Amino acid sequence: STFHALGKILYAKRKVDDNGQQVLAFDPEEIMARSDLGISGSLRFLEYHSTDFFTDVEDLADASSLFSDAAALLDNPDTSYHQGSI
């Protein structure tokens, strides 16, 4: 389901790659592209539910700023990011 997929982004499960690095166990862009909510709806969902996943207020502020930037880009029809392509 869409909510299960977006939950994967929020919980950001990681795996160890061949170099011993912690990397995401999934492709977040693929999840966003498959979401039934669309890009804008998915970002709103993630923004609303992400606050519980931050322990540092500065990290939360940075994330909120990035969500705001993404919303501005999606709302501007003059950008190549408008509603449908990442």
MODELLER restraints for C-alpha pairs under 7 A, 6 or more apart:
rsr = mdl.restraints
at = mdl.atoms
rsr.add(forms.Gaussian(group=physical.xy_distance, feature=features.Distance(at['CA:2:A'], at['CA:35:A']), mean=5.47, stdev=0.5))
rsr.add(forms.Gaussian(group=physical.xy_distance, feature=features.Distance(at['CA:2:A'], at['CA:36:A']), mean=6.19, stdev=0.5))
rsr.add(forms.Gaussian(group=physical.xy_distance, feature=features.Distance(at['CA:5:A'], at['CA:31:A']), mean=6.26, stdev=0.5))
rsr.add(forms.Gaussian(group=physical.xy_distance, feature=features.Distance(at['CA:9:A'], at['CA:28:A']), mean=6.33, stdev=0.5))
rsr.add(forms.Gaussian(group=physical.xy_distance, feature=features.Distance(at['CA:10:A'], at['CA:50:A']), mean=6.49, stdev=0.5))
rsr.add(forms.Gaussian(group=physical.xy_distance, feature=features.Distance(at['CA:12:A'], at['CA:24:A']), mean=6.43, stdev=0.5))
rsr.add(forms.Gaussian(group=physical.xy_distance, feature=features.Distance(at['CA:13:A'], at['CA:24:A']), mean=6.04, stdev=0.5))
rsr.add(forms.Gaussian(group=physical.xy_distance, feature=features.Distance(at['CA:13:A'], at['CA:25:A']), mean=5.90, stdev=0.5))
rsr.add(forms.Gaussian(group=physical.xy_distance, feature=features.Distance(at['CA:14:A'], at['CA:22:A']), mean=5.96, stdev=0.5))
rsr.add(forms.Gaussian(group=physical.xy_distance, feature=features.Distance(at['CA:14:A'], at['CA:23:A']), mean=5.24, stdev=0.5))
rsr.add(forms.Gaussian(group=physical.xy_distance, feature=features.Distance(at['CA:14:A'], at['CA:24:A']), mean=4.34, stdev=0.5))
rsr.add(forms.Gaussian(group=physical.xy_distance, feature=features.Distance(at['CA:14:A'], at['CA:25:A']), mean=4.90, stdev=0.5))
rsr.add(forms.Gaussian(group=physical.xy_distance, feature=features.Distance(at['CA:15:A'], at['CA:22:A']), mean=5.54, stdev=0.5))
rsr.add(forms.Gaussian(group=physical.xy_distance, feature=features.Distance(at['CA:15:A'], at['CA:23:A']), mean=5.52, stdev=0.5))
rsr.add(forms.Gaussian(group=physical.xy_distance, feature=features.Distance(at['CA:15:A'], at['CA:24:A']), mean=6.23, stdev=0.5))
rsr.add(forms.Gaussian(group=physical.xy_distance, feature=features.Distance(at['CA:15:A'], at['CA:25:A']), mean=5.50, stdev=0.5))
rsr.add(forms.Gaussian(group=physical.xy_distance, feature=features.Distance(at['CA:16:A'], at['CA:22:A']), mean=4.69, stdev=0.5))
rsr.add(forms.Gaussian(group=physical.xy_distance, feature=features.Distance(at['CA:16:A'], at['CA:23:A']), mean=6.20, stdev=0.5))
rsr.add(forms.Gaussian(group=physical.xy_distance, feature=features.Distance(at['CA:17:A'], at['CA:23:A']), mean=6.63, stdev=0.5))
rsr.add(forms.Gaussian(group=physical.xy_distance, feature=features.Distance(at['CA:32:A'], at['CA:39:A']), mean=6.26, stdev=0.5))
rsr.add(forms.Gaussian(group=physical.xy_distance, feature=features.Distance(at['CA:32:A'], at['CA:42:A']), mean=6.84, stdev=0.5))
rsr.add(forms.Gaussian(group=physical.xy_distance, feature=features.Distance(at['CA:35:A'], at['CA:42:A']), mean=6.98, stdev=0.5))
rsr.add(forms.Gaussian(group=physical.xy_distance, feature=features.Distance(at['CA:39:A'], at['CA:83:A']), mean=6.65, stdev=0.5))
rsr.add(forms.Gaussian(group=physical.xy_distance, feature=features.Distance(at['CA:39:A'], at['CA:84:A']), mean=6.76, stdev=0.5))
rsr.add(forms.Gaussian(group=physical.xy_distance, feature=features.Distance(at['CA:47:A'], at['CA:67:A']), mean=6.60, stdev=0.5))
rsr.add(forms.Gaussian(group=physical.xy_distance, feature=features.Distance(at['CA:51:A'], at['CA:60:A']), mean=6.88, stdev=0.5))
rsr.add(forms.Gaussian(group=physical.xy_distance, feature=features.Distance(at['CA:54:A'], at['CA:60:A']), mean=5.96, stdev=0.5))
rsr.add(forms.Gaussian(group=physical.xy_distance, feature=features.Distance(at['CA:73:A'], at['CA:79:A']), mean=6.49, stdev=0.5))
rsr.add(forms.Gaussian(group=physical.xy_distance, feature=features.Distance(at['CA:73:A'], at['CA:81:A']), mean=6.40, stdev=0.5))
rsr.add(forms.Gaussian(group=physical.xy_distance, feature=features.Distance(at['CA:73:A'], at['CA:82:A']), mean=6.82, stdev=0.5))
rsr.add(forms.Gaussian(group=physical.xy_distance, feature=features.Distance(at['CA:74:A'], at['CA:81:A']), mean=5.86, stdev=0.5))
rsr.add(forms.Gaussian(group=physical.xy_distance, feature=features.Distance(at['CA:74:A'], at['CA:82:A']), mean=4.65, stdev=0.5))
rsr.add(forms.Gaussian(group=physical.xy_distance, feature=features.Distance(at['CA:74:A'], at['CA:83:A']), mean=5.95, stdev=0.5))
rsr.add(forms.Gaussian(group=physical.xy_distance, feature=features.Distance(at['CA:75:A'], at['CA:82:A']), mean=6.63, stdev=0.5))
rsr.add(forms.Gaussian(group=physical.xy_distance, feature=features.Distance(at['CA:76:A'], at['CA:82:A']), mean=6.46, stdev=0.5))
